Amino acid sequence: MENNGQVQAKKPSKFRPVWEKYLKPELWQTLKGPAGTLTLGKKFFNLAGGFDITYFLIVIGLVVFGLVTHYSASYQNKKQLGFAIAGIVLMLIISNVSVKVYREYSALFIGICIILLFLVLTRTDYNGTHRWLFFFQPSEIAKIAFIMYLAYLMDKYKKFHDTTLQFWIFLCITGFFGVMLLLESHLSGAILFLCMGYAMMWYAGMPKKWFFIITAIVVFFLLVIIWKPRTLLMIPGIKEYQVNRIIIWKKILGNGEITAKERINDARQILQSLYGIGSGGLFGVGFGQSGQKVSNLSEKANDFIFAVLAEEGGFIAAVFMLFLFGWLVYRGFKIAHQSRTYFGALLVLGISTQMALQVLINVAVATSVLPNTGISLPFFSEGGTSLLFSLASMGLVLGVSKDKRKEKPEVKENAEG
């Protein structure tokens, strides 16, 4: 445009400085080129530079293992495969976004998730639960937002971590999300959120005496619930079928008598899961040869997919899966230790803890170590959005691994020494 013989320069987009500041150079150079996103495919593999390659390969191994197991359990893998590919692309993109972005926008992220958690209460699903909003479960994305926001607050107020007041503030924040999940009748989700928040408070170094006091109180109430399961109905959001699962669990552990009605209703899933795991033996019955998945195990591709894995692959396959998850969590803790920022370290510790807890709870339920709570096995259980968000969280860990310390932190010398 000409004005009095001078050419007026075009104003740069107000969004451009933000992206140039926060995106990794490889991704920014890809997106700003003449062909825009058309050049993404050509430069796609350049996005994988600089992060923990061992962690990345473990994730890919778990995804492939999960897809194979899911196909055997359901014989329908196209949709799950599509979400896996999309999730891996998303993971690589997220790994190239600066960790500063997630810190600065964590409050906005958690605010959106809180709105979604309230909205989901307006929709009723199976057995009176409130978990699905259109095509996804808000609790899945809320896991990431919750961890991110706690890491942000703990980083911002880290000089107050040794105070009792801050312990109770963070405990109330964690309790709020636990209550939201209970209102959805999502007991396993509530337990997961409470454990994640509790663990992150421990990592942050908050007063240890309160951890022992609160833990003792929780253990006492758990013993009361185990002794008298119906006292659980006093908690808002708890349903009759959830109490029945605890009753069945007590009968199985105590070798009690299970009625014919219970065998075809509340006890059916866990009994068929135990039959499947037991019949797998050391080496399993062979890929695709599970007998329980044909008609007896209705949640074979979801919460009880571990039973199919253990039946077809035996003890060896089950241990190998647990080894991969254990290795993933170990590498995550190592990445957290090497993180250059306190926020990055807490973010990775939270994600690694969430992954470990979810796997342990799922396997414990399938083997009747814990009552049936209905929690999925990451990378294995059916559910596209769950797989997508799990891979997104792995992208966050990979992003932090790129931002590791260049050298060891200085050790403060003792003034007297």
C-alpha positions in Angstrom: 0.0 0.0 0.0 1.4 3.4 -1.0 0.9 6.5 1.2 2.5 9.9 0.2 5.0 8.1 -2.0 6.0 5.7 0.8 5.3 2.0 1.0 3.7 1.0 4.3 5.1 -2.2 5.7 2.7 -5.0 6.5 2.2 -5.5 10.2 3.4 -8.9 11.4 0.8 -11.2 13.0 0.5 -10.7 16.7 0.7 -14.5 17.1 4.0 -14.8 15.3 6.2 -13.6 18.2 4.5 -16.1 20.5 5.2 -19.1 18.2 8.7 -18.0 17.4 9.4 -17.6 21.2 8.0 -20.9 22.4 8.2 -23.4 19.6 11.4 -25.4 19.0 13.3 -24.1 16.0 12.7 -27.3 14.0 9.0 -27.1 14.3 8.8 -23.3 13.7 10.9 -23.5 10.6 8.7 -26.3 9.3 5.4 -24.4 9.8 6.5 -21.0 8.6 8.0 -22.1 5.3 6.4 -21.3 1.9 4.6 -24.6 1.8 3.5 -24.4 5.4 2.3 -27.6 6.8 2.9 -29.3 3.4 6.5 -29.5 4.3 5.8 -31.2 7.6 6.0 -34.7 6.1 9.4 -34.0 4.6 10.8 -32.6 7.9 8.8 -34.9 10.2 11.8 -37.0 11.4 13.7 -33.9 12.2 11.3 -33.3 15.0 12.6 -36.3 16.9 16.0 -34.8 17.6 17.3 -34.1 21.0 14.9 -36.0 23.2 15.5 -39.2 25.2 15.5 -41.8 22.4 15.3 -44.7 24.9 12.0 -43.3 26.4 10.6 -42.8 22.9 11.4 -46.3 21.8 9.8 -47.8 25.0 6.7 -45.8 24.2 6.6 -47.1 20.6 7.2 -50.6 21.8 4.3 -50.4 24.2 2.0 -48.9 21.5 2.9 -51.8 19.1 2.5 -54.4 21.9 -0.9 -52.8 22.8 -2.1 -52.8 19.2 -1.3 -56.5 18.7 -3.0 -57.4 22.0 -6.0 -55.3 21.2 -6.4 -56.9 17.8 -6.3 -60.3 19.3 -8.9 -59.3 21.9 -11.3 -57.5 19.5 -10.4 -58.4 15.9 -11.1 -54.7 15.2 -8.0 -52.6 15.1 -8.4 -50.0 12.3 -9.8 -47.3 14.6 -7.3 -48.0 17.3 -4.5 -48.0 14.8 -5.6 -44.6 13.4 -5.6 -43.1 16.9 -2.2 -44.6 17.6 -0.7 -43.0 14.5 -2.3 -39.6 15.3 -1.1 -39.9 18.8 2.5 -40.5 17.8 2.4 -37.5 15.5 0.9 -35.4 18.3 3.5 -36.7 20.8 6.3 -35.6 18.5 4.8 -32.1 17.9 4.2 -31.6 21.7 7.8 -32.6 22.4 8.9 -29.7 20.3 6.9 -27.1 22.2 8.8 -25.2 24.9 8.0 -26.3 28.4 7.4 -22.6 29.2 4.2 -22.8 27.2 2.6 -25.4 29.5 3.7 -23.6 32.6 2.3 -20.2 31.5 -1.0 -21.6 30.2 -1.6 -24.3 32.7 -4.2 -22.2 34.6 -6.2 -21.7 31.4 -5.9 -25.4 30.6 -7.2 -26.5 34.0 -10.0 -23.9 33.8 -11.2 -25.4 30.6 -11.1 -28.9 32.0 -13.0 -27.9 35.1 -15.8 -26.6 32.9 -15.8 -29.9 30.9 -16.0 -31.8 34.2 -19.1 -29.8 35.2 -20.6 -30.2 31.8 -20.2 -34.0 31.8 -22.4 -34.2 34.9 -25.3 -33.1 32.7 -25.0 -36.3 30.6 -25.9 -39.7 31.9 -24.2 -42.9 30.7 -24.4 -46.6 31.6 -25.4 -47.4 35.2 -26.1 -43.8 36.0 -22.5 -42.7 35.5 -21.4 -39.3 34.0 -18.2 -40.0 32.1 -18.7 -39.2 28.4 -19.1 -35.8 26.9 -20.0 -36.4 23.2 -17.1 -38.5 22.0 -14.5 -38.3 24.8 -14.1 -38.6 28.6 -13.1 -35.2 30.1 -11.3 -37.0 32.9 -8.7 -38.2 30.4 -7.6 -34.8 29.4 -8.1 -33.5 33.0 -5.3 -35.9 34.2 -2.8 -34.0 32.2 -4.2 -30.6 33.1 -4.3 -31.5 36.8 -0.6 -32.6 36.8 0.5 -29.6 34.8 -1.4 -27.1 37.1 -0.1 -28.7 40.3 3.5 -28.5 38.9 2.9 -24.9 38.0 1.6 -23.9 41.5 4.3 -25.9 43.3 7.0 -24.2 41.2 5.5 -20.8 41.7 5.2 -21.2 45.5 8.1 -23.5 46.2 9.5 -21.3 49.0 6.4 -22.1 51.1 6.6 -25.9 50.7 7.6 -26.5 54.3 4.5 -24.8 55.6 1.4 -26.5 56.9 -0.9 -24.0 55.2 0.4 -24.9 51.8 0.0 -28.6 52.5 -3.7 -28.2 53.2 -4.2 -25.8 50.2 -2.8 -28.5 47.9 -4.7 -31.2 49.6 -7.9 -29.2 49.1 -7.1 -28.7 45.4 -6.5 -32.4 45.0 -9.7 -33.2 47.0 -11.7 -31.0 44.7 -10.8 -33.0 41.7 -11.4 -36.2 43.6 -14.9 -35.1 44.4 -15.6 -34.1 40.8 -14.7 -37.6 39.7 -16.8 -39.2 42.5 -19.8 -37.1 41.2 -19.3 -38.8 37.9 -19.4 -42.2 39.7 -15.9 -42.7 38.5 -14.4 -44.2 41.7 -11.2 -45.4 40.0 -10.6 -42.0 38.5 -11.1 -40.3 41.9 -8.6 -42.7 43.5 -6.1 -42.0 40.7 -6.4 -38.2 41.0 -6.1 -38.3 44.8 -3.0 -40.5 44.6 -1.4 -38.4 41.9 -1.9 -35.2 43.9 -0.7 -36.8 47.1 2.5 -38.1 45.4 3.3 -34.8 43.8 2.9 -33.1 47.2 5.4 -35.6 48.6 7.8 -35.0 45.7 7.6 -31.2 46.4 8.8 -31.8 50.0 5.8 -30.7 52.0 5.7 -31.4 55.7 6.1 -35.2 56.1 4.2 -35.4 59.5 0.9 -34.6 57.7 1.5 -37.3 55.2 1.7 -39.9 58.0 -1.3 -38.5 59.8 -3.5 -38.4 56.6 -2.4 -41.8 55.5 -3.2 -43.3 58.9 -6.7 -41.8 58.7 -7.3 -43.0 55.1 -6.1 -46.6 56.1 -8.5 -46.6 59.0 -11.5 -45.6 56.8 -10.4 -48.2 54.2 -10.5 -50.9 56.8 -14.0 -49.8 57.9 -15.2 -49.9 54.2 -13.7 -53.4 53.8 -15.3 -54.5 57.0 -18.7 -52.8 56.2 -18.8 -52.1 52.4 -22.2 -50.5 52.5 -20.9 -47.6 54.5 -19.4 -46.5 51.2 -22.9 -45.5 50.0 -22.8 -42.6 52.4 -20.3 -40.9 49.9 -22.1 -38.9 47.1 -21.7 -40.5 43.7 -21.2 -44.0 44.9 -23.5 -46.6 43.3 -24.8 -49.9 44.5 -22.9 -51.9 41.9 -19.6 -50.4 43.2 -20.4 -51.7 46.7 -21.3 -55.1 45.3 -17.9 -55.3 43.7 -16.2 -54.9 47.1 -18.4 -57.6 48.5 -17.5 -60.0 45.7 -13.8 -59.1 46.1 -14.0 -60.0 49.8 -15.6 -63.4 49.0 -13.0 -64.2 46.4 -10.1 -63.4 48.8 -11.7 -65.2 51.7 -12.7 -68.2 49.5 -16.4 -67.4 50.4 -19.4 -68.8 48.7 -20.5 -67.0 45.5 -24.1 -67.4 44.6 -25.2 -68.4 41.1 -26.8 -65.0 40.6 -23.5 -63.3 41.5 -21.6 -65.5 39.1 -23.6 -64.2 36.2 -23.7 -60.6 37.4 -21.3 -58.8 39.7 -18.7 -61.6 40.0 -18.7 -62.6 36.3 -15.9 -60.3 35.0 -13.4 -61.0 37.7 -14.0 -64.7 37.8 -13.5 -65.0 34.0 -10.4 -62.9 34.3 -8.9 -65.2 36.9 -9.8 -68.3 34.8 -8.1 -66.8 31.8 -4.9 -65.7 33.6 -4.7 -69.1 35.4 -5.1 -71.1 32.1 -2.3 -69.1 30.4 0.4 -70.9 32.4 4.0 -70.0 31.7 3.9 -69.6 27.9 0.2 -69.1 27.2 -2.2 -70.8 24.9 -1.1 -68.9 21.8 -1.9 -65.7 20.0 -5.6 -65.4 19.2 -6.4 -68.6 21.1 -8.0 -67.1 24.2 -11.1 -69.0 25.3 -12.4 -66.4 27.7 -12.6 -63.6 25.2 -15.0 -65.5 22.9 -18.1 -65.1 25.1 -17.3 -65.0 28.8 -15.2 -61.8 29.2 -17.3 -58.9 28.0 -14.7 -56.2 28.8 -11.9 -58.2 27.0 -10.6 -55.3 24.9 -11.0 -52.7 27.7 -10.5 -52.9 31.4 -9.7 -56.7 31.4 -7.4 -56.8 28.4 -4.6 -57.9 30.7 -6.5 -61.2 31.2 -6.4 -61.9 27.4 -2.7 -61.0 27.3 -1.9 -63.3 30.2 -4.0 -66.2 28.8 -2.5 -66.0 25.3 1.1 -65.0 26.2 1.3 -66.6 29.6 3.4 -65.4 32.5 6.2 -64.5 30.2 4.2 -62.0 28.2 2.6 -60.5 31.4 6.0 -60.0 33.0 7.4 -58.5 29.8 4.6 -56.0 29.7 5.2 -55.0 33.3 8.9 -54.7 32.6 8.3 -52.3 29.7 6.0 -50.1 31.9 8.5 -50.3 34.8 11.3 -49.3 32.4 9.2 -46.4 31.1 8.5 -45.1 34.7 12.2 -45.5 35.6 13.3 -43.5 32.5 10.7 -40.9 33.4 12.1 -40.4 36.9 15.6 -40.2 35.4 14.4 -37.4 33.0 12.8 -35.6 36.0 16.1 -35.8 37.9 17.9 -34.3 34.9 15.4 -31.5 34.2 16.7 -28.0 34.2 13.6 -26.6 35.7 11.6 -27.4 38.8 8.3 -27.2 36.9 9.6 -29.7 34.3 10.8 -32.1 37.0 7.4 -32.1 38.8 5.5 -32.4 35.5 7.4 -35.6 34.5 7.2 -37.0 38.1 3.4 -36.5 38.0 3.0 -38.1 34.6 5.3 -41.1 35.5 3.4 -41.6 38.8 0.0 -41.5 37.0 1.2 -44.1 34.5 2.6 -46.4 37.2 -0.6 -46.1 39.3 -2.9 -46.8 36.4 -1.0 -49.9 35.3 -0.7 -51.2 38.9 -4.4 -50.7 39.6 -5.5 -52.3 36.3 -3.4 -55.4 36.8 -4.4 -55.6 40.5 -8.0 -55.5 39.5 -7.6 -58.2 36.8 -5.8 -60.4 39.3 -8.4 -59.6 42.1 -5.7 -58.0 44.4 -8.1 -55.0 44.4 -11.8 -54.8 43.9 -13.1 -54.1 40.3 -12.8 -50.4 39.8 -13.0 -50.1 36.0 -9.7 -48.5 35.0 -8.1 -48.9 31.6 -4.6 -50.2 30.8 -2.6 -47.4 29.0 -1.7 -48.2 25.4 -3.6 -51.5 25.5 -7.2 -50.9 26.4 -9.7 -49.9 23.8 -10.4 -46.2 23.6 -9.1 -43.7 21.0 -9.1 -40.6 23.1 -7.5 -42.4 26.0 -4.7 -43.5 23.7 -4.4 -40.1 22.2 -4.1 -38.3 25.5 -1.7 -40.9 26.9 0.7 -40.3 23.9 0.2 -36.6 24.4 1.5 -36.9 28.0 4.4 -38.9 26.7 5.2 -35.9 24.4 5.4 -33.7 27.5 8.0 -36.0 29.0 10.0 -36.0 25.8 9.8 -32.2 25.7 11.2 -32.0 29.2 14.0 -34.5 28.3 15.2 -32.0 25.6 15.5 -29.3 28.3 17.8 -31.2 30.6 20.6 -29.7 32.6 23.8 -29.0 30.7 25.9 -29.5 33.8 25.6 -30.6 37.4 24.1 -28.0 39.8 26.6 -26.3 42.1 26.9 -27.8 45.6 26.6 -25.2 48.4 29.5 -25.5 50.7 29.0 -25.6 54.5 29.8 -22.2 55.9 31.7 -23.8 58.8 33.5 -26.2 56.4 
